[in-house]
Amino acid sequence: MDFYRYLQNEEKEYVGEIAYHYDEPRDIYICDVIILAKYRNRGYGSEGIKLLCQAVK
């Protein structure tokens, strides 16, 4: 399963992105959470991971 989403704040501004995918050559699953520096420590990464977990269910 591949998953990729842009993350936005309440004002619909881009704050980052989250991705999850299987890397076949290395036989591993990778989760990437990227939050722009000015939006860090505001819970956007945690919310992105919750979004990812909901999509996997």
mmCIF file as Biopython writes it, N, C-alpha, C and O atoms, coordinates in Angstrom:
data_model
#
loop_
_atom_site.group_PDB
_atom_site.id
_atom_site.type_symbol
_atom_site.label_atom_id
_atom_site.label_alt_id
_atom_site.label_comp_id
_atom_site.label_asym_id
_atom_site.label_entity_id
_atom_site.label_seq_id
_atom_site.pdbx_PDB_ins_code
_atom_site.Cartn_x
_atom_site.Cartn_y
_atom_site.Cartn_z
_atom_site.occupancy
_atom_site.B_iso_or_equiv
_atom_site.auth_seq_id
_atom_site.auth_asym_id
_atom_site.pdbx_PDB_model_num
ATOM 1   N N  . MET A ? 1  ? 0.833  -1.178 0.000  1.0 0.0 1  A 1 
ATOM 2   C CA . MET A ? 1  ? 0.000  0.000  0.000  1.0 0.0 1  A 1 
ATOM 3   C C  . MET A ? 1  ? 0.882  1.248  0.000  1.0 0.0 1  A 1 
ATOM 4   O O  . MET A ? 1  ? 1.812  1.355  0.799  1.0 0.0 1  A 1 
ATOM 5   N N  . ASP A ? 2  ? 0.595  2.166  -0.875 1.0 0.0 2  A 1 
ATOM 6   C CA . ASP A ? 2  ? 1.281  3.451  -0.899 1.0 0.0 2  A 1 
ATOM 7   C C  . ASP A ? 2  ? 0.302  4.520  -0.429 1.0 0.0 2  A 1 
ATOM 8   O O  . ASP A ? 2  ? -0.889 4.465  -0.734 1.0 0.0 2  A 1 
ATOM 9   N N  . PHE A ? 3  ? 0.815  5.482  0.310  1.0 0.0 3  A 1 
ATOM 10  C CA . PHE A ? 3  ? -0.008 6.549  0.848  1.0 0.0 3  A 1 
ATOM 11  C C  . PHE A ? 3  ? 0.807  7.832  0.794  1.0 0.0 3  A 1 
ATOM 12  O O  . PHE A ? 3  ? 1.972  7.849  1.190  1.0 0.0 3  A 1 
ATOM 13  N N  . TYR A ? 4  ? 0.194  8.907  0.304  1.0 0.0 4  A 1 
ATOM 14  C CA . TYR A ? 4  ? 0.879  10.192 0.224  1.0 0.0 4  A 1 
ATOM 15  C C  . TYR A ? 4  ? -0.154 11.295 0.363  1.0 0.0 4  A 1 
ATOM 16  O O  . TYR A ? 4  ? -1.147 11.313 -0.365 1.0 0.0 4  A 1 
ATOM 17  N N  . ARG A ? 5  ? 0.067  12.201 1.278  1.0 0.0 5  A 1 
ATOM 18  C CA . ARG A ? 5  ? -0.850 13.322 1.466  1.0 0.0 5  A 1 
ATOM 19  C C  . ARG A ? 5  ? -0.077 14.593 1.800  1.0 0.0 5  A 1 
ATOM 20  O O  . ARG A ? 5  ? 0.930  14.567 2.507  1.0 0.0 5  A 1 
ATOM 21  N N  . TYR A ? 6  ? -0.582 15.706 1.268  1.0 0.0 6  A 1 
ATOM 22  C CA . TYR A ? 6  ? -0.113 17.004 1.701  1.0 0.0 6  A 1 
ATOM 23  C C  . TYR A ? 6  ? -0.852 17.355 2.982  1.0 0.0 6  A 1 
ATOM 24  O O  . TYR A ? 6  ? -2.017 16.992 3.148  1.0 0.0 6  A 1 
ATOM 25  N N  . LEU A ? 7  ? -0.191 18.052 3.878  1.0 0.0 7  A 1 
ATOM 26  C CA . LEU A ? 7  ? -0.810 18.486 5.127  1.0 0.0 7  A 1 
ATOM 27  C C  . LEU A ? 7  ? -1.043 19.993 5.061  1.0 0.0 7  A 1 
ATOM 28  O O  . LEU A ? 7  ? -0.174 20.753 4.635  1.0 0.0 7  A 1 
ATOM 29  N N  . GLN A ? 8  ? -2.235 20.407 5.491  1.0 0.0 8  A 1 
ATOM 30  C CA . GLN A ? 8  ? -2.587 21.818 5.501  1.0 0.0 8  A 1 
ATOM 31  C C  . GLN A ? 8  ? -3.073 22.210 6.889  1.0 0.0 8  A 1 
ATOM 32  O O  . GLN A ? 8  ? -3.555 21.377 7.656  1.0 0.0 8  A 1 
ATOM 33  N N  . ASN A ? 9  ? -2.937 23.493 7.193  1.0 0.0 9  A 1 
ATOM 34  C CA . ASN A ? 9  ? -3.485 23.992 8.449  1.0 0.0 9  A 1 
ATOM 35  C C  . ASN A ? 9  ? -4.930 24.434 8.231  1.0 0.0 9  A 1 
ATOM 36  O O  . ASN A ? 9  ? -5.490 24.233 7.154  1.0 0.0 9  A 1 
ATOM 37  N N  . GLU A ? 10 ? -5.525 25.033 9.251  1.0 0.0 10 A 1 
ATOM 38  C CA . GLU A ? 10 ? -6.923 25.443 9.171  1.0 0.0 10 A 1 
ATOM 39  C C  . GLU A ? 10 ? -7.161 26.498 8.094  1.0 0.0 10 A 1 
ATOM 40  O O  . GLU A ? 10 ? -8.266 26.614 7.564  1.0 0.0 10 A 1 
ATOM 41  N N  . GLU A ? 11 ? -6.126 27.264 7.775  1.0 0.0 11 A 1 
ATOM 42  C CA . GLU A ? 11 ? -6.245 28.311 6.752  1.0 0.0 11 A 1 
ATOM 43  C C  . GLU A ? 11 ? -5.925 27.777 5.350  1.0 0.0 11 A 1 
ATOM 44  O O  . GLU A ? 11 ? -5.802 28.549 4.399  1.0 0.0 11 A 1 
ATOM 45  N N  . LYS A ? 12 ? -5.791 26.459 5.232  1.0 0.0 12 A 1 
ATOM 46  C CA . LYS A ? 12 ? -5.503 25.775 3.957  1.0 0.0 12 A 1 
ATOM 47  C C  . LYS A ? 12 ? -4.104 26.087 3.419  1.0 0.0 12 A 1 
ATOM 48  O O  . LYS A ? 12 ? -3.862 25.989 2.216  1.0 0.0 12 A 1 
ATOM 49  N N  . GLU A ? 13 ? -3.178 26.465 4.322  1.0 0.0 13 A 1 
ATOM 50  C CA . GLU A ? 13 ? -1.794 26.698 3.939  1.0 0.0 13 A 1 
ATOM 51  C C  . GLU A ? 13 ? -1.038 25.366 4.010  1.0 0.0 13 A 1 
ATOM 52  O O  . GLU A ? 13 ? -1.265 24.565 4.917  1.0 0.0 13 A 1 
ATOM 53  N N  . TYR A ? 14 ? -0.150 25.141 3.059  1.0 0.0 14 A 1 
ATOM 54  C CA . TYR A ? 14 ? 0.684  23.941 3.051  1.0 0.0 14 A 1 
ATOM 55  C C  . TYR A ? 14 ? 1.630  23.981 4.247  1.0 0.0 14 A 1 
ATOM 56  O O  . TYR A ? 14 ? 2.357  24.956 4.436  1.0 0.0 14 A 1 
ATOM 57  N N  . VAL A ? 15 ? 1.619  22.921 5.055  1.0 0.0 15 A 1 
ATOM 58  C CA . VAL A ? 15 ? 2.529  22.860 6.201  1.0 0.0 15 A 1 
ATOM 59  C C  . VAL A ? 15 ? 3.505  21.689 6.094  1.0 0.0 15 A 1 
ATOM 60  O O  . VAL A ? 15 ? 4.519  21.662 6.792  1.0 0.0 15 A 1 
ATOM 61  N N  . GLY A ? 16 ? 3.208  20.724 5.225  1.0 0.0 16 A 1 
ATOM 62  C CA . GLY A ? 16 ? 4.112  19.588 5.079  1.0 0.0 16 A 1 
ATOM 63  C C  . GLY A ? 16 ? 3.442  18.449 4.340  1.0 0.0 16 A 1 
ATOM 64  O O  . GLY A ? 16 ? 2.460  18.637 3.622  1.0 0.0 16 A 1 
ATOM 65  N N  . GLU A ? 17 ? 4.000  17.257 4.534  1.0 0.0 17 A 1 
ATOM 66  C CA . GLU A ? 17 ? 3.465  16.082 3.850  1.0 0.0 17 A 1 
ATOM 67  C C  . GLU A ? 17 ? 3.816  14.823 4.623  1.0 0.0 17 A 1 
ATOM 68  O O  . GLU A ? 17 ? 4.736  14.807 5.442  1.0 0.0 17 A 1 
ATOM 69  N N  . ILE A ? 18 ? 3.069  13.782 4.344  1.0 0.0 18 A 1 
ATOM 70  C CA . ILE A ? 18 ? 3.319  12.484 4.967  1.0 0.0 18 A 1 
ATOM 71  C C  . ILE A ? 18 ? 3.225  11.425 3.873  1.0 0.0 18 A 1 
ATOM 72  O O  . ILE A ? 18 ? 2.386  11.513 2.977  1.0 0.0 18 A 1 
ATOM 73  N N  . ALA A ? 19 ? 4.085  10.440 3.960  1.0 0.0 19 A 1 
ATOM 74  C CA . ALA A ? 19 ? 4.105  9.372  2.956  1.0 0.0 19 A 1 
ATOM 75  C C  . ALA A ? 19 ? 4.446  8.044  3.615  1.0 0.0 19 A 1 
ATOM 76  O O  . ALA A ? 19 ? 5.149  7.990  4.624  1.0 0.0 19 A 1 
ATOM 77  N N  . TYR A ? 20 ? 3.931  6.979  3.021  1.0 0.0 20 A 1 
ATOM 78  C CA . TYR A ? 20 ? 4.189  5.626  3.495  1.0 0.0 20 A 1 
ATOM 79  C C  . TYR A ? 20 ? 4.256  4.725  2.276  1.0 0.0 20 A 1 
ATOM 80  O O  . TYR A ? 20 ? 3.343  4.728  1.451  1.0 0.0 20 A 1 
ATOM 81  N N  . HIS A ? 21 ? 5.319  3.961  2.156  1.0 0.0 21 A 1 
ATOM 82  C CA . HIS A ? 21 ? 5.423  3.058  1.014  1.0 0.0 21 A 1 
ATOM 83  C C  . HIS A ? 21 ? 6.383  1.910  1.302  1.0 0.0 21 A 1 
ATOM 84  O O  . HIS A ? 21 ? 7.177  1.957  2.242  1.0 0.0 21 A 1 
ATOM 85  N N  . TYR A ? 22 ? 6.287  0.896  0.479  1.0 0.0 22 A 1 
ATOM 86  C CA . TYR A ? 22 ? 7.151  -0.270 0.580  1.0 0.0 22 A 1 
ATOM 87  C C  . TYR A ? 22 ? 8.316  -0.102 -0.382 1.0 0.0 22 A 1 
ATOM 88  O O  . TYR A ? 22 ? 8.113  0.155  -1.568 1.0 0.0 22 A 1 
ATOM 89  N N  . ASP A ? 23 ? 9.532  -0.245 0.124  1.0 0.0 23 A 1 
ATOM 90  C CA . ASP A ? 23 ? 10.741 -0.164 -0.698 1.0 0.0 23 A 1 
ATOM 91  C C  . ASP A ? 23 ? 11.188 -1.599 -1.005 1.0 0.0 23 A 1 
ATOM 92  O O  . ASP A ? 23 ? 11.865 -2.240 -0.200 1.0 0.0 23 A 1 
ATOM 93  N N  . GLU A ? 24 ? 10.799 -2.079 -2.171 1.0 0.0 24 A 1 
ATOM 94  C CA . GLU A ? 24 ? 11.047 -3.479 -2.521 1.0 0.0 24 A 1 
ATOM 95  C C  . GLU A ? 24 ? 12.523 -3.858 -2.553 1.0 0.0 24 A 1 
ATOM 96  O O  . GLU A ? 24 ? 12.871 -4.914 -2.025 1.0 0.0 24 A 1 
ATOM 97  N N  . PRO A ? 25 ? 13.411 -3.059 -3.141 1.0 0.0 25 A 1 
ATOM 98  C CA . PRO A ? 25 ? 14.832 -3.464 -3.164 1.0 0.0 25 A 1 
ATOM 99  C C  . PRO A ? 25 ? 15.424 -3.681 -1.769 1.0 0.0 25 A 1 
ATOM 100 O O  . PRO A ? 25 ? 16.277 -4.547 -1.578 1.0 0.0 25 A 1 
ATOM 101 N N  . ARG A ? 26 ? 14.969 -2.895 -0.807 1.0 0.0 26 A 1 
ATOM 102 C CA . ARG A ? 26 ? 15.490 -3.029 0.560  1.0 0.0 26 A 1 
ATOM 103 C C  . ARG A ? 26 ? 14.580 -3.866 1.461  1.0 0.0 26 A 1 
ATOM 104 O O  . ARG A ? 26 ? 14.937 -4.165 2.600  1.0 0.0 26 A 1 
ATOM 105 N N  . ASP A ? 27 ? 13.397 -4.245 0.947  1.0 0.0 27 A 1 
ATOM 106 C CA . ASP A ? 27 ? 12.423 -5.055 1.674  1.0 0.0 27 A 1 
ATOM 107 C C  . ASP A ? 27 ? 12.053 -4.419 3.016  1.0 0.0 27 A 1 
ATOM 108 O O  . ASP A ? 27 ? 12.063 -5.071 4.060  1.0 0.0 27 A 1 
ATOM 109 N N  . ILE A ? 28 ? 11.720 -3.101 2.953  1.0 0.0 28 A 1 
ATOM 110 C CA . ILE A ? 28 ? 11.312 -2.381 4.156  1.0 0.0 28 A 1 
ATOM 111 C C  . ILE A ? 28 ? 10.145 -1.436 3.838  1.0 0.0 28 A 1 
ATOM 112 O O  . ILE A ? 28 ? 9.936  -1.054 2.687  1.0 0.0 28 A 1 
ATOM 113 N N  . TYR A ? 29 ? 9.407  -1.076 4.862  1.0 0.0 29 A 1 
ATOM 114 C CA . TYR A ? 29 ? 8.366  -0.057 4.753  1.0 0.0 29 A 1 
ATOM 115 C C  . TYR A ? 29 ? 8.944  1.257  5.274  1.0 0.0 29 A 1 
ATOM 116 O O  . TYR A ? 29 ? 9.665  1.280  6.272  1.0 0.0 29 A 1 
ATOM 117 N N  . ILE A ? 30 ? 8.620  2.337  4.594  1.0 0.0 30 A 1 
ATOM 118 C CA . ILE A ? 30 ? 9.158  3.649  4.948  1.0 0.0 30 A 1 
ATOM 119 C C  . ILE A ? 30 ? 8.009  4.618  5.204  1.0 0.0 30 A 1 
ATOM 120 O O  . ILE A ? 30 ? 7.061  4.690  4.421  1.0 0.0 30 A 1 
ATOM 121 N N  . CYS A ? 31 ? 8.098  5.355  6.295  1.0 0.0 31 A 1 
ATOM 122 C CA . CYS A ? 31 ? 7.149  6.417  6.619  1.0 0.0 31 A 1 
ATOM 123 C C  . CYS A ? 31 ? 7.934  7.720  6.686  1.0 0.0 31 A 1 
ATOM 124 O O  . CYS A ? 31 ? 8.893  7.839  7.448  1.0 0.0 31 A 1 
ATOM 125 N N  . ASP A ? 32 ? 7.523  8.683  5.891  1.0 0.0 32 A 1 
ATOM 126 C CA . ASP A ? 32 ? 8.167  9.999  5.877  1.0 0.0 32 A 1 
ATOM 127 C C  . ASP A ? 32 ? 7.191  11.041 6.411  1.0 0.0 32 A 1 
ATOM 128 O O  . ASP A ? 32 ? 6.035  11.089 5.990  1.0 0.0 32 A 1 
ATOM 129 N N  . VAL A ? 33 ? 7.651  11.860 7.323  1.0 0.0 33 A 1 
ATOM 130 C CA . VAL A ? 33 ? 6.869  12.988 7.821  1.0 0.0 33 A 1 
ATOM 131 C C  . VAL A ? 33 ? 7.737  14.219 7.629  1.0 0.0 33 A 1 
ATOM 132 O O  . VAL A ? 33 ? 8.823  14.324 8.198  1.0 0.0 33 A 1 
ATOM 133 N N  . ILE A ? 34 ? 7.250  15.140 6.827  1.0 0.0 34 A 1 
ATOM 134 C CA . ILE A ? 34 ? 7.999  16.369 6.541  1.0 0.0 34 A 1 
ATOM 135 C C  . ILE A ? 34 ? 7.106  17.551 6.915  1.0 0.0 34 A 1 
ATOM 136 O O  . ILE A ? 34 ? 6.018  17.724 6.366  1.0 0.0 34 A 1 
ATOM 137 N N  . ILE A ? 35 ? 7.581  18.351 7.848  1.0 0.0 35 A 1 
ATOM 138 C CA . ILE A ? 35 ? 6.851  19.550 8.272  1.0 0.0 35 A 1 
ATOM 139 C C  . ILE A ? 35 ? 7.772  20.756 8.076  1.0 0.0 35 A 1 
ATOM 140 O O  . ILE A ? 35 ? 8.922  20.746 8.514  1.0 0.0 35 A 1 
ATOM 141 N N  . LEU A ? 36 ? 7.256  21.791 7.416  1.0 0.0 36 A 1 
ATOM 142 C CA . LEU A ? 36 ? 8.057  23.002 7.236  1.0 0.0 36 A 1 
ATOM 143 C C  . LEU A ? 36 ? 8.481  23.544 8.596  1.0 0.0 36 A 1 
ATOM 144 O O  . LEU A ? 36 ? 7.721  23.479 9.561  1.0 0.0 36 A 1 
ATOM 145 N N  . ALA A ? 37 ? 9.692  24.077 8.667  1.0 0.0 37 A 1 
ATOM 146 C CA . ALA A ? 37 ? 10.277 24.516 9.939  1.0 0.0 37 A 1 
ATOM 147 C C  . ALA A ? 37 ? 9.363  25.468 10.710 1.0 0.0 37 A 1 
ATOM 148 O O  . ALA A ? 37 ? 9.230  25.336 11.926 1.0 0.0 37 A 1 
ATOM 149 N N  . LYS A ? 38 ? 8.739  26.413 10.032 1.0 0.0 38 A 1 
ATOM 150 C CA . LYS A ? 38 ? 7.926  27.401 10.752 1.0 0.0 38 A 1 
ATOM 151 C C  . LYS A ? 38 ? 6.643  26.824 11.330 1.0 0.0 38 A 1 
ATOM 152 O O  . LYS A ? 38 ? 5.964  27.497 12.105 1.0 0.0 38 A 1 
ATOM 153 N N  . TYR A ? 39 ? 6.291  25.571 10.964 1.0 0.0 39 A 1 
ATOM 154 C CA . TYR A ? 39 ? 5.082  24.932 11.484 1.0 0.0 39 A 1 
ATOM 155 C C  . TYR A ? 39 ? 5.380  23.788 12.444 1.0 0.0 39 A 1 
ATOM 156 O O  . TYR A ? 39 ? 4.455  23.119 12.905 1.0 0.0 39 A 1 
ATOM 157 N N  . ARG A ? 40 ? 6.637  23.552 12.751 1.0 0.0 40 A 1 
ATOM 158 C CA . ARG A ? 40 ? 6.993  22.449 13.637 1.0 0.0 40 A 1 
ATOM 159 C C  . ARG A ? 40 ? 6.559  22.721 15.080 1.0 0.0 40 A 1 
ATOM 160 O O  . ARG A ? 40 ? 6.374  23.866 15.492 1.0 0.0 40 A 1 
ATOM 161 N N  . ASN A ? 41 ? 6.406  21.633 15.825 1.0 0.0 41 A 1 
ATOM 162 C CA . ASN A ? 41 ? 6.007  21.682 17.245 1.0 0.0 41 A 1 
ATOM 163 C C  . ASN A ? 41 ? 4.615  22.252 17.454 1.0 0.0 41 A 1 
ATOM 164 O O  . ASN A ? 41 ? 4.331  22.859 18.486 1.0 0.0 41 A 1 
ATOM 165 N N  . ARG A ? 42 ? 3.755  22.054 16.474 1.0 0.0 42 A 1 
ATOM 166 C CA . ARG A ? 42 ? 2.360  22.503 16.587 1.0 0.0 42 A 1 
ATOM 167 C C  . ARG A ? 42 ? 1.382  21.337 16.425 1.0 0.0 42 A 1 
ATOM 168 O O  . ARG A ? 42 ? 0.170  21.550 16.378 1.0 0.0 42 A 1 
ATOM 169 N N  . GLY A ? 43 ? 1.901  20.103 16.338 1.0 0.0 43 A 1 
ATOM 170 C CA . GLY A ? 43 ? 1.033  18.932 16.256 1.0 0.0 43 A 1 
ATOM 171 C C  . GLY A ? 43 ? 0.696  18.460 14.858 1.0 0.0 43 A 1 
ATOM 172 O O  . GLY A ? 43 ? -0.055 17.496 14.704 1.0 0.0 43 A 1 
ATOM 173 N N  . TYR A ? 44 ? 1.231  19.112 13.829 1.0 0.0 44 A 1 
ATOM 174 C CA . TYR A ? 44 ? 0.897  18.706 12.466 1.0 0.0 44 A 1 
ATOM 175 C C  . TYR A ? 44 ? 1.453  17.320 12.120 1.0 0.0 44 A 1 
ATOM 176 O O  . TYR A ? 44 ? 0.798  16.553 11.414 1.0 0.0 44 A 1 
ATOM 177 N N  . GLY A ? 45 ? 2.628  17.001 12.600 1.0 0.0 45 A 1 
ATOM 178 C CA . GLY A ? 45 ? 3.198  15.674 12.351 1.0 0.0 45 A 1 
ATOM 179 C C  . GLY A ? 45 ? 2.367  14.591 13.001 1.0 0.0 45 A 1 
ATOM 180 O O  . GLY A ? 45 ? 2.109  13.555 12.389 1.0 0.0 45 A 1 
ATOM 181 N N  . SER A ? 46 ? 1.946  14.818 14.234 1.0 0.0 46 A 1 
ATOM 182 C CA . SER A ? 46 ? 1.093  13.851 14.937 1.0 0.0 46 A 1 
ATOM 183 C C  . SER A ? 46 ? -0.233 13.667 14.208 1.0 0.0 46 A 1 
ATOM 184 O O  . SER A ? 46 ? -0.713 12.543 14.059 1.0 0.0 46 A 1 
ATOM 185 N N  . GLU A ? 47 ? -0.814 14.753 13.761 1.0 0.0 47 A 1 
ATOM 186 C CA . GLU A ? 47 ? -2.074 14.664 13.024 1.0 0.0 47 A 1 
ATOM 187 C C  . GLU A ? 47 ? -1.876 13.920 11.701 1.0 0.0 47 A 1 
ATOM 188 O O  . GLU A ? 47 ? -2.744 13.154 11.282 1.0 0.0 47 A 1 
ATOM 189 N N  . GLY A ? 48 ? -0.745 14.142 11.051 1.0 0.0 48 A 1 
ATOM 190 C CA . GLY A ? 48 ? -0.454 13.420 9.812  1.0 0.0 48 A 1 
ATOM 191 C C  . GLY A ? 48 ? -0.327 11.932 10.042 1.0 0.0 48 A 1 
ATOM 192 O O  . GLY A ? 48 ? -0.808 11.138 9.233  1.0 0.0 48 A 1 
ATOM 193 N N  . ILE A ? 49 ? 0.306  11.543 11.122 1.0 0.0 49 A 1 
ATOM 194 C CA . ILE A ? 49 ? 0.444  10.122 11.436 1.0 0.0 49 A 1 
ATOM 195 C C  . ILE A ? 49 ? -0.922 9.521  11.766 1.0 0.0 49 A 1 
ATOM 196 O O  . ILE A ? 49 ? -1.186 8.373  11.406 1.0 0.0 49 A 1 
ATOM 197 N N  . LYS A ? 50 ? -1.791 10.266 12.438 1.0 0.0 50 A 1 
ATOM 198 C CA . LYS A ? 50 ? -3.154 9.785  12.693 1.0 0.0 50 A 1 
ATOM 199 C C  . LYS A ? 50 ? -3.897 9.564  11.373 1.0 0.0 50 A 1 
ATOM 200 O O  . LYS A ? 50 ? -4.602 8.569  11.207 1.0 0.0 50 A 1 
ATOM 201 N N  . LEU A ? 51 ? -3.733 10.497 10.444 1.0 0.0 51 A 1 
ATOM 202 C CA . LEU A ? 51 ? -4.337 10.375 9.119  1.0 0.0 51 A 1 
ATOM 203 C C  . LEU A ? 51 ? -3.839 9.115  8.423  1.0 0.0 51 A 1 
ATOM 204 O O  . LEU A ? 51 ? -4.621 8.382  7.817  1.0 0.0 51 A 1 
ATOM 205 N N  . LEU A ? 52 ? -2.555 8.870  8.511  1.0 0.0 52 A 1 
ATOM 206 C CA . LEU A ? 52 ? -1.958 7.669  7.923  1.0 0.0 52 A 1 
ATOM 207 C C  . LEU A ? 52 ? -2.556 6.407  8.545  1.0 0.0 52 A 1 
ATOM 208 O O  . LEU A ? 52 ? -2.926 5.483  7.821  1.0 0.0 52 A 1 
ATOM 209 N N  . CYS A ? 53 ? -2.655 6.356  9.855  1.0 0.0 53 A 1 
ATOM 210 C CA . CYS A ? 53 ? -3.204 5.181  10.545 1.0 0.0 53 A 1 
ATOM 211 C C  . CYS A ? 53 ? -4.669 4.945  10.164 1.0 0.0 53 A 1 
ATOM 212 O O  . CYS A ? 53 ? -5.090 3.800  9.999  1.0 0.0 53 A 1 
ATOM 213 N N  . GLN A ? 54 ? -5.442 6.022  10.025 1.0 0.0 54 A 1 
ATOM 214 C CA . GLN A ? 54 ? -6.835 5.876  9.605  1.0 0.0 54 A 1 
ATOM 215 C C  . GLN A ? 54 ? -6.924 5.303  8.202  1.0 0.0 54 A 1 
ATOM 216 O O  . GLN A ? 54 ? -7.794 4.478  7.923  1.0 0.0 54 A 1 
ATOM 217 N N  . ALA A ? 55 ? -6.039 5.729  7.319  1.0 0.0 55 A 1 
ATOM 218 C CA . ALA A ? 55 ? -6.060 5.251  5.932  1.0 0.0 55 A 1 
ATOM 219 C C  . ALA A ? 55 ? -5.696 3.763  5.856  1.0 0.0 55 A 1 
ATOM 220 O O  . ALA A ? 55 ? -6.218 3.035  5.012  1.0 0.0 55 A 1 
ATOM 221 N N  . VAL A ? 56 ? -4.809 3.324  6.732  1.0 0.0 56 A 1 
ATOM 222 C CA . VAL A ? 56 ? -4.370 1.923  6.725  1.0 0.0 56 A 1 
ATOM 223 C C  . VAL A ? 56 ? -5.495 1.010  7.210  1.0 0.0 56 A 1 
ATOM 224 O O  . VAL A ? 56 ? -5.615 -0.123 6.744  1.0 0.0 56 A 1 
ATOM 225 N N  . LYS A ? 57 ? -6.318 1.493  8.140  1.0 0.0 57 A 1 
ATOM 226 C CA . LYS A ? 57 ? -7.428 0.679  8.666  1.0 0.0 57 A 1 
ATOM 227 C C  . LYS A ? 57 ? -8.386 0.457  7.565  1.0 0.0 57 A 1 
ATOM 228 O O  . LYS A ? 57 ? -9.407 -0.203 7.758  1.0 0.0 57 A 1 
#
